């Protein structure tokens, strides 16, 4: 099975600093195919995955992602999100005002933006306080329901 998209490779490769990028790419591909090829298209999916895993380790991308995810989960917990339930975490993150996608799909930039939003929520005393304020404003804007009281009538002639 061959690889269809090389987005993962180029996203990691662009993080590397090198003088001659094309030579560097060919050298990397050659080293992971045991000299069989210098083309990404001719790599097997197993070779491609090994190459990308090596680049992830070399760039520190995976460690950064792990740290930022951990920090966001801690902030979510402090804000009032039940982080023991992935469905709730994903529902929270899916909200367009929060991240617009599930937690696992958040990249480094998305996680940075999420941290900022979570800290803003924390500055407003968390989600529970925000929900209470929202409920209070909704109750102020609703008109009171009419109330009927039964008033007993005294029977005339009884004395």
Secondary structure as UniProt FT lines:
FT   HELIX           7..13
FT   TURN            14..15
FT   HELIX           21..32
FT   TURN            33..35
FT   HELIX           40..42
FT   HELIX           45..59
FT   HELIX           61..79
FT   TURN            83..84
FT   HELIX           86..94
FT   TURN            96..99
FT   HELIX           103..105
FT   HELIX           108..123
FT   TURN            124..125
FT   HELIX           126..141
FT   TURN            156..157
//
